[in-house]
Amino acid sequence: MGYGDIMRVQTSGASQKTANQDNLRYSGVRASHTMAQTDAGRMEEFRSKINRVGAQKGIPPALIAAIISRESRAGNAIKNTGGWGDHGNGWGLMQVDVNPNGGNHTPEGAWDSEEHLRQATGILVHFIGRISTKFPNWSPEQKLKGGIAAYNMGDGNVHSYENVDDHTTGRDYSNDVAARAQWYRNHGGF
């Protein structure tokens, strides 16, 4: 993969705020792994789409699965809303930002479609590229982690590697997603 090795991304995992979604009394990598495992059964429904889009976009399928886990709990958080989340600002499994003051994207495809996954993964690739340009001296893994954070909050909010998640949801987005991706690579078969 041309975007760094997700297995080599350093991660502190989920914050306690994120872990509280599942009533976990612990945080960190262990909490991220627990939440990824909780979503693993539901993720099976999307496995073939995730693998195809990952191959098309050059992004590890485990990373796509991790974003799906974080954003929509493998569809569980949005199945009764027609695919909408974040108070109508996010669309689909990967919660593409449709807010005019945010990402301002036009949703493509059904909320659980391959077309949606292709659009959202394309947005991730775009942000990895923006971070790579903004921080040319970062390692490929640092750029990948920065791109994951930017997927959540935009590249203008990434100011340093040390504080990459300062402005992300839960202040842990890239750390949590990286840890979930590592779990999906090791245990989820992605």
Steps between C-alpha positions, in 0.01 A plus 500: 500500500628843413362669812707345777444184701198521731663236720794734564289802598561587864173521689374569849153371408162626617441771758277424797233719338495273194521184713197619697285436188529130587501553877863389515681577823833519321640699209795476263586235243315233697176701478546559127554128448191416706283737295640367171424146614146604601441623144672205327187293443314789336810585295475164320207631296729759342820293468499452121420869435770612743759271339415618146514868593823451693660338197371775267619786722821346636374526859518204739152346534565479876518882509170535313342253743642697794347826377168321447525367856579843646252699291191280491580192707481296178164656417342431839485869598332611175287204390181665630576846357528412133878533521513844662704578811655795680169690514457473122857610422645155425398246236562130474719238659803731496295817578590726208469860621215674314491813716545814284730639772694172519591263219204610285501170311206373296428141608562236237314170498293334769628530858637145495609485135835445337453839332480666844810314620687608185404865557594498869829315440578752225451778755741320735759469219456872427575587863803270518630691197429838661681398819792360296537837326457697823751288694748364243750390767256272682545126455243317283333368816481848654345632178249214504405577861474872421280420201270295722470793742435737209224268373321580825571874531671632187869549435491861623458368853811280490785714634751246633551128527524513878153658523346341192169425673463827692200608291352161411181349640584360843853640455601147395371442145820399319631307801175308542459431127862382467458262795173364359666455159780302661242276666316445169829412329599254773162350594237614250653353189531832314 
